[in-house]
Amino acid sequence: MIAPAFLLALAFALLVPGLAMLVGWRRVHRQVRRALAAAQGPAPPTREPARQQLASVRPAAWLLRLAPDPAARALIETAVAARGRPSASTLLALVLVGFAGMAGALLLLGVPPAAATLLAPPLLLLVGRRLLAKAAASRQARLRRQLPDALALIVRALRAGVPLAEAVAEAGRECPAPLSREFARASEAVRLGQPLETALWDMARRAGVAEFDFLCVTVALQRETGGNLAVTLAELEAMIRKRQALALKVRALSSEARTSALIIG
């Protein structure tokens, strides 16, 4: 057990200073880039989608391919839009840290060093995909819970005489995250010249929740056939709240059976 412990200590002894130097270099590079941008003036707005921004960085393009489902890909796109494109050095640092942690865990479990080196990459990929899928499901659940309150805010704004585009922008300012970011992105797309229906459909695609599709269909039908949009959205809000209440009731009624199955399993 001396050799694995020595290899693990050596790996961390080489990895930690390297990461510290990398973080310091990135901080200096970011400050220089901000200073140059301030000297050149404000940059014109871009309409490049987050997926194209991520795919344009060759070392980072594999992130979208490794996503287990569309919800996970939407989560990556949202993170890119909020924090900017990840650099190759950042991804390399994450991979090295994950590899070192997985290999160290295997060594502590008594796996030989050669086997730990071979097993660490596939296990790291499997765990990463699982964590990404779990984070995407958690984001979808938060979006589903927050949508009725956002619809109520939009309905109040419409009844006060505010246009729908301004009501969507107000939802982006007042709603909690992550729903506020989605409405804010839709409002920004509308300000850049994109039709409101297209921006809402893009938001529904990123969310991956059926209730967002209902919202888009409602807005599209109202634009084509006319009618009182505030009343229609209020009915949609009531319907979504009933769906959520029914889902909670089903979960409560089935909790005993699920607990029994878990104990028996």
Accessible surface in RSA format (square Angstrom, percent):
REM  Atomic radii and reference values for relative SASA: ProtOr
REM  Chains: A
REM  Algorithm: Lee & Richards
REM  Probe-radius: 1.40
REM  Slices: 20
REM RES _ NUM      All-atoms   Total-Side   Main-Chain    Non-polar    All polar
REM                ABS   REL    ABS   REL    ABS   REL    ABS   REL    ABS   REL
RES MET A   1   158.99  82.3 116.48  77.1  42.52 101.2  91.71  78.0  67.28  89.1
RES ILE A   2   153.65  87.4 148.38 110.5   5.27  12.7 151.91 109.4   1.74   4.7
RES ALA A   3    61.31  56.4  53.24  82.2   8.08  18.4  58.55  82.5   2.76   7.3
RES PRO A   4    18.33  13.4  18.03  16.4   0.30   1.1  18.23  15.0   0.10   0.6
RES ALA A   5    61.82  56.8  50.68  78.2  11.14  25.3  56.65  79.8   5.17  13.7
RES PHE A   6   126.57  63.3 120.81  74.8   5.76  15.0 126.37  76.6   0.20   0.6
RES LEU A   7    83.32  46.4  78.61  56.2   4.71  11.8  78.91  55.4   4.41  11.9
RES LEU A   8    33.81  18.8  32.09  23.0   1.73   4.3  33.78  23.7   0.03   0.1
RES ALA A   9    62.18  57.2  50.36  77.7  11.81  26.9  58.69  82.7   3.49   9.2
RES LEU A  10    79.80  44.4  76.08  54.4   3.73   9.4  79.46  55.8   0.34   0.9
RES ALA A  11    42.89  39.4  33.95  52.4   8.94  20.3  40.89  57.6   2.00   5.3
RES PHE A  12    83.87  42.0  83.18  51.5   0.69   1.8  83.44  50.6   0.43   1.2
RES ALA A  13    60.72  55.8  41.95  64.7  18.77  42.7  53.52  75.4   7.20  19.1
RES LEU A  14   128.05  71.3 112.97  80.8  15.08  37.9 114.65  80.5  13.40  36.1
RES LEU A  15    26.84  14.9  22.59  16.2   4.25  10.7  26.80  18.8   0.04   0.1
RES VAL A  16    88.99  58.6  87.52  79.2   1.48   3.6  88.21  76.6   0.79   2.1
RES PRO A  17    70.45  51.3  64.63  58.9   5.82  21.1  70.29  58.0   0.16   1.0
RES GLY A  18    35.93  44.3   0.00   N/A  35.93  44.3  29.12  79.9   6.81  15.2
RES LEU A  19    40.07  22.3  39.35  28.2   0.72   1.8  39.55  27.8   0.52   1.4
RES ALA A  20    64.14  59.0  46.55  71.8  17.59  40.0  54.76  77.1   9.38  24.8
RES MET A  21   145.82  75.5 132.85  87.9  12.97  30.9 111.35  94.7  34.47  45.7
RES LEU A  22    41.51  23.1  37.34  26.7   4.17  10.5  41.19  28.9   0.32   0.9
RES VAL A  23    78.79  51.8  77.36  70.0   1.42   3.4  77.97  67.7   0.82   2.2
RES GLY A  24    24.25  29.9   0.00   N/A  24.25  29.9  23.90  65.6   0.35   0.8
RES TRP A  25   147.11  59.0 139.57  67.6   7.54  17.7 116.53  62.1  30.58  49.6
RES ARG A  26    68.38  28.7  66.78  34.0   1.60   3.8  10.39  14.2  57.99  35.1
RES ARG A  27   121.79  51.1 121.53  61.9   0.26   0.6  38.98  53.3  82.81  50.2
RES VAL A  28    89.75  59.1  89.75  81.3   0.00   0.0  89.75  78.0   0.00   0.0
RES HIS A  29    86.07  47.0  81.85  56.9   4.22  10.8  56.27  58.0  29.80  34.7
RES ARG A  30    76.02  31.9  76.00  38.7   0.01   0.0  18.51  25.3  57.51  34.9
RES GLN A  31   105.89  59.2  99.36  72.6   6.53  15.5  33.79  71.9  72.10  54.7
RES VAL A  32    78.16  51.4  75.63  68.5   2.53   6.1  78.16  67.9   0.00   0.0
RES ARG A  33   137.15  57.6 134.97  68.8   2.19   5.2  56.01  76.5  81.14  49.2
RES ARG A  34   157.68  66.2 150.85  76.9   6.82  16.2  56.20  76.8 101.48  61.5
RES ALA A  35    63.13  58.0  49.02  75.6  14.11  32.1  57.75  81.3   5.38  14.3
RES LEU A  36   104.63  58.3 104.45  74.7   0.18   0.5 104.63  73.5   0.00   0.0
RES ALA A  37    54.54  50.2  47.63  73.5   6.91  15.7  52.20  73.5   2.35   6.2
RES ALA A  38    84.38  77.6  51.08  78.8  33.30  75.7  62.96  88.7  21.41  56.7
RES ALA A  39    89.49  82.3  45.82  70.7  43.67  99.3  58.27  82.1  31.22  82.7
RES GLN A  40   152.05  85.0 113.18  82.7  38.88  92.6  42.76  91.0 109.30  82.9
RES GLY A  41    29.57  36.5   0.00   N/A  29.57  36.5  22.18  60.9   7.38  16.5
RES PRO A  42   141.07 102.8 108.16  98.6  32.90 119.6 120.00  99.1  21.07 130.9
RES ALA A  43    88.39  81.3  59.08  91.2  29.31  66.7  63.50  89.4  24.88  65.9
RES PRO A  44   114.54  83.5  97.16  88.6  17.38  63.2 103.79  85.7  10.75  66.8
RES PRO A  45    99.28  72.4  68.91  62.8  30.37 110.4  80.01  66.1  19.27 119.8
RES THR A  46    89.11  63.4  70.72  71.7  18.38  43.8  63.32  85.1  25.78  39.0
RES ARG A  47   149.81  62.9 120.14  61.2  29.67  70.6  54.54  74.5  95.26  57.7
RES GLU A  48    68.75  39.5  54.27  41.1  14.48  34.5  19.24  37.2  49.51  40.4
RES PRO A  49    67.10  48.9  57.45  52.4   9.65  35.1  67.10  55.4   0.00   0.0
RES ALA A  50     5.02   4.6   1.20   1.8   3.83   8.7   1.55   2.2   3.47   9.2
RES ARG A  51   101.12  42.5 100.92  51.4   0.20   0.5  41.49  56.7  59.63  36.1
RES GLN A  52   100.76  56.3  96.24  70.3   4.52  10.8  31.73  67.5  69.03  52.4
RES GLN A  53    38.74  21.7  38.74  28.3   0.00   0.0   4.71  10.0  34.03  25.8
RES LEU A  54     0.00   0.0   0.00   0.0   0.00   0.0   0.00   0.0   0.00   0.0
RES ALA A  55    53.65  49.3  38.06  58.7  15.58  35.5  38.28  53.9  15.37  40.7
RES SER A  56    66.84  56.5  27.43  36.6  39.41  90.8  39.10  83.3  27.75  38.9
RES VAL A  57    30.38  20.0  26.70  24.2   3.68   8.9  30.38  26.4   0.00   0.0
RES ARG A  58   209.81  88.1 195.61  99.7  14.20  33.8  76.69 104.8 133.12  80.7
RES PRO A  59    62.84  45.8  50.86  46.4  11.98  43.5  61.57  50.8   1.27   7.9
RES ALA A  60     0.00   0.0   0.00   0.0   0.00   0.0   0.00   0.0   0.00   0.0
RES ALA A  61    14.58  13.4  11.52  17.8   3.05   6.9  11.56  16.3   3.02   8.0
RES TRP A  62    88.09  35.4  87.64  42.4   0.45   1.1  77.13  41.1  10.96  17.8
RES LEU A  63    41.02  22.8  40.25  28.8   0.76   1.9  40.25  28.3   0.76   2.1
RES LEU A  64    19.58  10.9  16.74  12.0   2.84   7.1  16.90  11.9   2.69   7.2
RES ARG A  65   182.09  76.5 151.10  77.0  30.99  73.8  69.97  95.6 112.12  67.9
RES LEU A  66    53.99  30.1  53.63  38.4   0.36   0.9  53.65  37.7   0.33   0.9
RES ALA A  67     6.87   6.3   0.00   0.0   6.87  15.6   0.00   0.0   6.87  18.2
RES PRO A  68    43.86  32.0  15.84  14.4  28.02 101.8  16.02  13.2  27.84 173.0
RES ASP A  69    50.98  35.7  48.22  48.0   2.76   6.5  24.85  58.5  26.12  26.1
RES PRO A  70    91.65  66.8  87.27  79.6   4.38  15.9  88.12  72.8   3.54  22.0
RES ALA A  71    14.77  13.6   9.71  15.0   5.06  11.5  11.33  16.0   3.45   9.1
RES ALA A  72     0.00   0.0   0.00   0.0   0.00   0.0   0.00   0.0   0.00   0.0
RES ARG A  73    69.47  29.2  69.47  35.4   0.00   0.0  11.00  15.0  58.46  35.4
RES ALA A  74     3.00   2.8   2.22   3.4   0.78   1.8   2.78   3.9   0.22   0.6
RES LEU A  75    37.11  20.7  37.11  26.6   0.00   0.0  37.11  26.1   0.00   0.0
RES ILE A  76    17.60  10.0  15.28  11.4   2.32   5.6  17.60  12.7   0.00   0.0
RES GLU A  77     2.75   1.6   2.75   2.1   0.00   0.0   0.01   0.0   2.74   2.2
RES THR A  78     6.78   4.8   6.53   6.6   0.25   0.6   6.53   8.8   0.25   0.4
RES ALA A  79    36.06  33.2  32.39  50.0   3.67   8.4  34.68  48.8   1.38   3.6
RES VAL A  80     7.19   4.7   5.29   4.8   1.90   4.6   6.17   5.4   1.02   2.8
RES ALA A  81    49.39  45.4  14.80  22.8  34.59  78.7  19.85  28.0  29.54  78.3
RES ALA A  82    61.22  56.3  18.92  29.2  42.30  96.2  28.95  40.8  32.27  85.5
RES ARG A  83   196.74  82.6 158.00  80.5  38.73  92.2  70.71  96.6 126.02  76.4
RES GLY A  84    38.23  47.1   0.00   N/A  38.23  47.1  29.93  82.1   8.30  18.6
RES ARG A  85   132.10  55.5 103.14  52.6  28.96  68.9   9.84  13.4 122.26  74.1
RES PRO A  86    30.58  22.3  21.35  19.5   9.23  33.6  29.94  24.7   0.64   4.0
RES SER A  87    39.18  33.1  32.43  43.3   6.75  15.6  38.58  82.1   0.60   0.8
RES ALA A  88    45.89  42.2  39.12  60.4   6.77  15.4  39.56  55.7   6.33  16.8
RES SER A  89    28.42  24.0  21.42  28.6   7.00  16.1  23.93  51.0   4.49   6.3
RES THR A  90    38.63  27.5  36.90  37.4   1.73   4.1  38.31  51.5   0.32   0.5
RES LEU A  91    12.84   7.1  12.60   9.0   0.24   0.6  12.77   9.0   0.06   0.2
RES LEU A  92   107.29  59.8 102.99  73.7   4.30  10.8 106.50  74.8   0.79   2.1
RES ALA A  93    14.33  13.2  13.02  20.1   1.31   3.0  14.17  19.9   0.17   0.4
RES LEU A  94   114.78  63.9 106.57  76.2   8.21  20.6 107.00  75.1   7.78  20.9
RES VAL A  95    63.07  41.5  60.77  55.0   2.29   5.5  63.07  54.8   0.00   0.0
RES LEU A  96    76.12  42.4  74.71  53.4   1.41   3.5  74.71  52.5   1.41   3.8
RES VAL A  97    70.60  46.5  68.25  61.8   2.35   5.7  68.25  59.3   2.35   6.4
RES GLY A  98    20.24  25.0   0.00   N/A  20.24  25.0  18.40  50.5   1.84   4.1
RES PHE A  99    65.46  32.7  65.46  40.5   0.00   0.0  65.46  39.7   0.00   0.0
RES ALA A 100    10.87  10.0   6.38   9.8   4.49  10.2  10.72  15.1   0.15   0.4
RES GLY A 101    37.65  46.4   0.00   N/A  37.65  46.4  30.64  84.1   7.01  15.7
RES MET A 102    36.27  18.8  32.24  21.3   4.03   9.6  21.75  18.5  14.52  19.2
RES ALA A 103    15.26  14.0  15.26  23.6   0.00   0.0  15.26  21.5   0.00   0.0
RES GLY A 104     4.61   5.7   0.00   N/A   4.61   5.7   4.61  12.6   0.00   0.0
RES ALA A 105    47.83  44.0  41.04  63.3   6.79  15.4  45.23  63.7   2.60   6.9
RES LEU A 106    16.36   9.1  16.36  11.7   0.00   0.0  16.36  11.5   0.00   0.0
RES LEU A 107    15.42   8.6  13.38   9.6   2.03   5.1  13.59   9.5   1.82   4.9
RES LEU A 108   138.84  77.3 111.98  80.1  26.87  67.5 112.68  79.1  26.17  70.4
RES LEU A 109   142.71  79.5 109.04  78.0  33.67  84.6 114.73  80.6  27.98  75.3
RES GLY A 110    48.58  59.9   0.00   N/A  48.58  59.9  21.69  59.5  26.89  60.2
RES VAL A 111    34.53  22.7  29.82  27.0   4.72  11.4  31.83  27.7   2.71   7.3
RES PRO A 112    83.54  60.9  77.82  70.9   5.72  20.8  83.54  69.0   0.00   0.0
RES PRO A 113    46.48  33.9  44.58  40.6   1.90   6.9  45.88  37.9   0.60   3.7
RES ALA A 114    74.27  68.3  62.92  97.1  11.35  25.8  71.33 100.4   2.94   7.8
RES ALA A 115    33.99  31.3  29.34  45.3   4.66  10.6  32.96  46.4   1.03   2.7
RES ALA A 116     1.47   1.3   1.47   2.3   0.00   0.0   1.47   2.1   0.00   0.0
RES THR A 117    75.40  53.6  72.85  73.9   2.55   6.1  48.75  65.5  26.65  40.3
RES LEU A 118   136.70  76.1 124.66  89.2  12.04  30.3 126.53  88.9  10.18  27.4
RES LEU A 119    82.24  45.8  82.24  58.8   0.00   0.0  82.24  57.8   0.00   0.0
RES ALA A 120     0.00   0.0   0.00   0.0   0.00   0.0   0.00   0.0   0.00   0.0
RES PRO A 121    66.19  48.2  58.71  53.5   7.48  27.2  62.35  51.5   3.84  23.9
RES PRO A 122    73.16  53.3  64.10  58.4   9.06  32.9  68.98  56.9   4.18  26.0
RES LEU A 123    60.19  33.5  60.19  43.1   0.00   0.0  60.19  42.3   0.00   0.0
RES LEU A 124    45.56  25.4  43.74  31.3   1.82   4.6  43.74  30.7   1.82   4.9
RES LEU A 125    81.57  45.4  75.40  53.9   6.17  15.5  80.96  56.9   0.61   1.6
RES LEU A 126   115.25  64.2 113.41  81.1   1.84   4.6 114.90  80.7   0.35   1.0
RES VAL A 127    61.49  40.5  59.95  54.3   1.54   3.7  61.49  53.4   0.00   0.0
RES GLY A 128    34.66  42.7   0.00   N/A  34.66  42.7  30.13  82.7   4.53  10.1
RES ARG A 129    83.87  35.2  81.16  41.4   2.71   6.4  18.74  25.6  65.13  39.5
RES ARG A 130   169.43  71.1 165.02  84.1   4.42  10.5  53.62  73.3 115.81  70.2
RES LEU A 131   109.37  60.9 105.26  75.3   4.11  10.3 105.64  74.2   3.73  10.0
RES LEU A 132    43.66  24.3  39.93  28.6   3.73   9.4  43.17  30.3   0.49   1.3
RES ALA A 133    23.18  21.3  19.28  29.7   3.90   8.9  19.59  27.6   3.58   9.5
RES LYS A 134   143.57  70.0 136.96  84.0   6.60  15.7  85.05  76.6  58.52  62.3
RES ALA A 135    45.89  42.2  36.20  55.9   9.69  22.0  42.75  60.2   3.14   8.3
RES ALA A 136     1.80   1.7   0.70   1.1   1.10   2.5   1.33   1.9   0.47   1.2
RES ALA A 137    57.94  53.3  50.25  77.6   7.69  17.5  52.39  73.8   5.55  14.7
RES SER A 138    52.05  44.0  43.94  58.6   8.11  18.7  29.67  63.2  22.38  31.4
RES ARG A 139     6.66   2.8   6.66   3.4   0.00   0.0   3.74   5.1   2.92   1.8
RES GLN A 140    33.86  18.9  33.86  24.7   0.00   0.0   3.06   6.5  30.80  23.4
RES ALA A 141    33.79  31.1  32.48  50.1   1.30   3.0  33.33  46.9   0.46   1.2
RES ARG A 142    84.03  35.3  83.75  42.7   0.28   0.7  31.55  43.1  52.48  31.8
RES LEU A 143     0.00   0.0   0.00   0.0   0.00   0.0   0.00   0.0   0.00   0.0
RES ARG A 144    83.81  35.2  83.81  42.7   0.00   0.0  26.16  35.8  57.65  34.9
RES ARG A 145   145.69  61.2 134.17  68.4  11.52  27.4  65.91  90.1  79.78  48.4
RES GLN A 146    27.33  15.3  25.31  18.5   2.02   4.8  13.85  29.5  13.48  10.2
RES LEU A 147     0.00   0.0   0.00   0.0   0.00   0.0   0.00   0.0   0.00   0.0
RES PRO A 148     1.12   0.8   1.12   1.0   0.00   0.0   1.12   0.9   0.00   0.0
RES ASP A 149    85.11  59.6  79.42  79.0   5.69  13.5  27.56  64.9  57.55  57.4
RES ALA A 150     0.07   0.1   0.00   0.0   0.07   0.1   0.05   0.1   0.02   0.1
RES LEU A 151     0.00   0.0   0.00   0.0   0.00   0.0   0.00   0.0   0.00   0.0
RES ALA A 152    16.62  15.3  15.03  23.2   1.59   3.6  16.27  22.9   0.34   0.9
RES LEU A 153    30.42  16.9  29.34  21.0   1.08   2.7  29.34  20.6   1.08   2.9
RES ILE A 154     2.14   1.2   2.14   1.6   0.00   0.0   2.14   1.5   0.00   0.0
RES VAL A 155     5.33   3.5   5.33   4.8   0.00   0.0   5.33   4.6   0.00   0.0
RES ARG A 156   147.66  62.0 140.16  71.4   7.50  17.9  70.95  97.0  76.71  46.5
RES ALA A 157    15.23  14.0   8.30  12.8   6.93  15.8  14.48  20.4   0.75   2.0
RES LEU A 158    31.94  17.8  16.13  11.5  15.82  39.8  16.13  11.3  15.82  42.6
RES ARG A 159   157.53  66.1 119.01  60.7  38.53  91.7  53.45  73.1 104.08  63.1
RES ALA A 160    83.04  76.4  40.94  63.2  42.10  95.8  53.39  75.2  29.65  78.6
RES GLY A 161    64.89  80.0   0.00   N/A  64.89  80.0  36.74 100.8  28.15  63.1
RES VAL A 162    53.32  35.1  47.73  43.2   5.59  13.5  49.56  43.1   3.76  10.2
RES PRO A 163    86.12  62.8  74.68  68.1  11.44  41.6  86.07  71.1   0.04   0.3
RES LEU A 164    16.02   8.9  10.36   7.4   5.66  14.2  10.36   7.3   5.66  15.2
RES ALA A 165    36.62  33.7  31.23  48.2   5.39  12.3  32.01  45.1   4.61  12.2
RES GLU A 166    93.30  53.6  92.12  69.7   1.18   2.8  24.50  47.4  68.81  56.2
RES ALA A 167     0.00   0.0   0.00   0.0   0.00   0.0   0.00   0.0   0.00   0.0
RES VAL A 168     2.53   1.7   2.53   2.3   0.00   0.0   2.53   2.2   0.00   0.0
RES ALA A 169     9.29   8.5   6.76  10.4   2.53   5.8   7.53  10.6   1.75   4.6
RES GLU A 170    52.45  30.1  52.45  39.7   0.00   0.0  18.70  36.2  33.75  27.6
RES ALA A 171     0.00   0.0   0.00   0.0   0.00   0.0   0.00   0.0   0.00   0.0
RES GLY A 172    10.55  13.0   0.00   N/A  10.55  13.0   1.13   3.1   9.42  21.1
RES ARG A 173   154.49  64.9 120.51  61.4  33.99  80.9  71.92  98.3  82.57  50.0
RES GLU A 174   106.23  61.0  78.51  59.4  27.72  66.0  13.61  26.3  92.62  75.6
RES CYS A 175    14.29  10.8   4.30   4.8  10.00  23.5   2.48   6.3  11.82  12.7
RES PRO A 176    80.97  59.0  69.86  63.7  11.10  40.4  80.92  66.8   0.05   0.3
RES ALA A 177    52.67  48.4  34.20  52.8  18.47  42.0  34.32  48.3  18.35  48.6
RES PRO A 178     2.33   1.7   2.06   1.9   0.27   1.0   2.06   1.7   0.27   1.7
RES LEU A 179     0.00   0.0   0.00   0.0   0.00   0.0   0.00   0.0   0.00   0.0
RES SER A 180    16.70  14.1  16.30  21.8   0.40   0.9   6.69  14.2  10.01  14.0
RES ARG A 181   100.91  42.4  97.72  49.8   3.19   7.6  40.25  55.0  60.67  36.8
RES GLU A 182     0.02   0.0   0.02   0.0   0.00   0.0   0.02   0.0   0.00   0.0
RES PHE A 183     0.13   0.1   0.13   0.1   0.00   0.0   0.13   0.1   0.00   0.0
RES ALA A 184    44.93  41.3  39.28  60.6   5.66  12.9  42.46  59.8   2.47   6.6
RES ARG A 185    60.32  25.3  51.98  26.5   8.34  19.8  31.78  43.4  28.54  17.3
RES ALA A 186     1.59   1.5   0.00   0.0   1.59   3.6   1.59   2.2   0.00   0.0
RES SER A 187     8.15   6.9   6.20   8.3   1.95   4.5   4.06   8.7   4.08   5.7
RES GLU A 188    73.01  41.9  73.01  55.2   0.00   0.0  37.14  71.8  35.87  29.3
RES ALA A 189    22.33  20.5  18.18  28.1   4.15   9.4  21.89  30.8   0.44   1.2
RES VAL A 190    38.40  25.3  28.85  26.1   9.55  23.0  28.85  25.1   9.55  25.9
RES ARG A 191   159.25  66.9 122.30  62.3  36.96  88.0  72.91  99.6  86.34  52.3
RES LEU A 192    49.51  27.6  29.76  21.3  19.75  49.6  34.59  24.3  14.91  40.1
RES GLY A 193    58.99  72.7   0.00   N/A  58.99  72.7  32.64  89.6  26.35  59.0
RES GLN A 194    34.21  19.1  29.75  21.7   4.45  10.6   4.25   9.0  29.96  22.7
RES PRO A 195    81.69  59.5  70.28  64.1  11.41  41.5  81.67  67.4   0.03   0.2
RES LEU A 196    12.05   6.7   7.03   5.0   5.02  12.6   7.03   4.9   5.02  13.5
RES GLU A 197    41.89  24.1  40.42  30.6   1.47   3.5  27.29  52.8  14.60  11.9
RES THR A 198    57.25  40.7  54.27  55.0   2.97   7.1  34.82  46.8  22.43  33.9
RES ALA A 199     1.62   1.5   0.04   0.1   1.58   3.6   1.08   1.5   0.55   1.5
RES LEU A 200     2.78   1.5   2.78   2.0   0.00   0.0   2.78   2.0   0.00   0.0
RES TRP A 201   105.48  42.3 102.00  49.4   3.48   8.2  89.95  48.0  15.53  25.2
RES ASP A 202    45.58  31.9  45.29  45.1   0.29   0.7   7.49  17.6  38.10  38.0
RES MET A 203     0.23   0.1   0.23   0.1   0.00   0.0   0.23   0.2   0.00   0.0
RES ALA A 204     3.59   3.3   0.78   1.2   2.80   6.4   0.87   1.2   2.71   7.2
RES ARG A 205   125.22  52.6 105.06  53.6  20.16  48.0  81.15 110.9  44.06  26.7
RES ARG A 206    13.22   5.5  12.87   6.6   0.35   0.8   0.00   0.0  13.22   8.0
RES ALA A 207     0.23   0.2   0.00   0.0   0.23   0.5   0.00   0.0   0.23   0.6
RES GLY A 208    45.30  55.9   0.00   N/A  45.30  55.9  25.41  69.7  19.89  44.6
RES VAL A 209     2.82   1.9   0.00   0.0   2.82   6.8   1.68   1.5   1.15   3.1
RES ALA A 210    48.49  44.6  40.06  61.8   8.44  19.2  42.14  59.3   6.36  16.8
RES GLU A 211     4.17   2.4   4.17   3.2   0.00   0.0   0.00   0.0   4.17   3.4
RES PHE A 212     0.09   0.0   0.02   0.0   0.07   0.2   0.02   0.0   0.07   0.2
RES ASP A 213    58.44  40.9  58.44  58.2   0.00   0.0  16.16  38.0  42.28  42.2
RES PHE A 214    68.50  34.3  65.86  40.8   2.63   6.9  67.90  41.2   0.59   1.7
RES LEU A 215     4.45   2.5   4.45   3.2   0.00   0.0   4.45   3.1   0.00   0.0
RES CYS A 216     2.26   1.7   0.40   0.4   1.87   4.4   1.22   3.1   1.04   1.1
RES VAL A 217    67.20  44.2  66.55  60.2   0.65   1.6  67.20  58.4   0.00   0.0
RES THR A 218    18.80  13.4  14.46  14.7   4.34  10.4   4.35   5.8  14.45  21.9
RES VAL A 219     1.02   0.7   1.02   0.9   0.00   0.0   1.02   0.9   0.00   0.0
RES ALA A 220    25.82  23.7  24.51  37.8   1.30   3.0  25.70  36.2   0.12   0.3
RES LEU A 221    97.01  54.0  96.99  69.4   0.01   0.0  97.01  68.1   0.00   0.0
RES GLN A 222    39.65  22.2  34.72  25.4   4.93  11.7   7.24  15.4  32.41  24.6
RES ARG A 223   125.91  52.9  94.14  48.0  31.77  75.6  36.36  49.7  89.55  54.3
RES GLU A 224   140.92  80.9 102.06  77.2  38.86  92.5  39.91  77.2 101.02  82.5
RES THR A 225   110.78  78.8  71.62  72.6  39.16  93.3  68.72  92.3  42.07  63.6
RES GLY A 226    40.37  49.8   0.00   N/A  40.37  49.8  27.40  75.2  12.97  29.1
RES GLY A 227    62.23  76.7   0.00   N/A  62.23  76.7  37.86 103.9  24.37  54.6
RES ASN A 228    93.38  64.4  76.03  73.5  17.35  41.8  30.60  73.7  62.78  60.7
RES LEU A 229    17.23   9.6  13.75   9.8   3.48   8.8  13.75   9.7   3.48   9.4
RES ALA A 230     7.31   6.7   6.06   9.4   1.25   2.8   6.06   8.5   1.25   3.3
RES VAL A 231    67.77  44.6  67.77  61.3   0.00   0.0  67.77  58.9   0.00   0.0
RES THR A 232    55.82  39.7  54.25  55.0   1.57   3.7  32.76  44.0  23.06  34.9
RES LEU A 233     0.34   0.2   0.34   0.2   0.00   0.0   0.34   0.2   0.00   0.0
RES ALA A 234    25.88  23.8  21.06  32.5   4.82  11.0  21.43  30.2   4.45  11.8
RES GLU A 235   113.74  65.3 105.34  79.7   8.40  20.0  43.56  84.3  70.18  57.3
RES LEU A 236    13.76   7.7   9.25   6.6   4.51  11.3  13.17   9.3   0.59   1.6
RES GLU A 237    28.44  16.3  28.44  21.5   0.00   0.0   3.40   6.6  25.04  20.4
RES ALA A 238    45.40  41.7  40.53  62.5   4.87  11.1  44.85  63.2   0.55   1.4
RES MET A 239    71.87  37.2  69.58  46.0   2.30   5.5  65.05  55.3   6.83   9.0
RES ILE A 240     0.00   0.0   0.00   0.0   0.00   0.0   0.00   0.0   0.00   0.0
RES ARG A 241    99.37  41.7  94.53  48.2   4.84  11.5  45.90  62.7  53.47  32.4
RES LYS A 242   150.15  73.3 143.39  88.0   6.76  16.1  89.85  80.9  60.31  64.2
RES ARG A 243   104.95  44.1  97.65  49.8   7.30  17.4  29.99  41.0  74.96  45.4
RES GLN A 244    39.96  22.3  36.07  26.4   3.89   9.3  21.76  46.3  18.20  13.8
RES ALA A 245    58.81  54.1  50.98  78.7   7.83  17.8  53.84  75.8   4.97  13.2
RES LEU A 246   111.86  62.3 108.13  77.4   3.73   9.4 111.25  78.1   0.62   1.7
RES ALA A 247    61.21  56.3  49.44  76.3  11.77  26.8  56.19  79.1   5.02  13.3
RES LEU A 248   123.07  68.5 118.38  84.7   4.69  11.8 118.66  83.3   4.41  11.9
RES LYS A 249   128.14  62.5 121.13  74.3   7.02  16.7  70.15  63.1  57.99  61.8
RES VAL A 250    85.00  55.9  83.85  75.9   1.15   2.8  84.72  73.6   0.28   0.8
RES ARG A 251   146.63  61.6 143.05  72.9   3.58   8.5  40.90  55.9 105.73  64.1
RES ALA A 252    67.99  62.5  48.82  75.3  19.17  43.6  56.23  79.2  11.76  31.1
RES LEU A 253   134.48  74.9 107.92  77.2  26.56  66.8 110.72  77.8  23.76  63.9
RES SER A 254    38.47  32.5  34.12  45.5   4.35  10.0  33.66  71.7   4.82   6.7
RES SER A 255    46.92  39.7  46.23  61.7   0.69   1.6  26.82  57.1  20.10  28.2
RES GLU A 256   139.32  80.0 132.20 100.0   7.12  17.0  52.03 100.6  87.28  71.3
RES ALA A 257    67.78  62.3  55.37  85.4  12.41  28.2  62.66  88.2   5.12  13.6
RES ARG A 258   103.49  43.5  95.16  48.5   8.32  19.8  66.13  90.4  37.36  22.6
RES THR A 259    72.01  51.2  69.10  70.1   2.91   6.9  48.11  64.6  23.90  36.1
RES SER A 260    50.80  42.9  47.45  63.3   3.35   7.7  26.82  57.1  23.98  33.6
RES ALA A 261    64.95  59.7  50.86  78.5  14.09  32.1  57.03  80.3   7.92  21.0
RES LEU A 262   144.22  80.3 128.78  92.1  15.44  38.8 134.58  94.5   9.64  25.9
RES ILE A 263   136.58  77.7 110.14  82.1  26.44  63.7 116.63  84.0  19.94  54.1
RES ILE A 264   150.36  85.6 120.42  89.7  29.95  72.2 127.31  91.7  23.05  62.6
RES GLY A 265    97.02 119.6   0.00   N/A  97.02 119.6  51.62 141.6  45.41 101.7
END  Absolute sums over single chains surface
CHAIN  1 A    16165.0      13557.0       2608.0      10998.2       5166.8
END  Absolute sums over all chains
TOTAL         16165.0      13557.0       2608.0      10998.2       5166.8
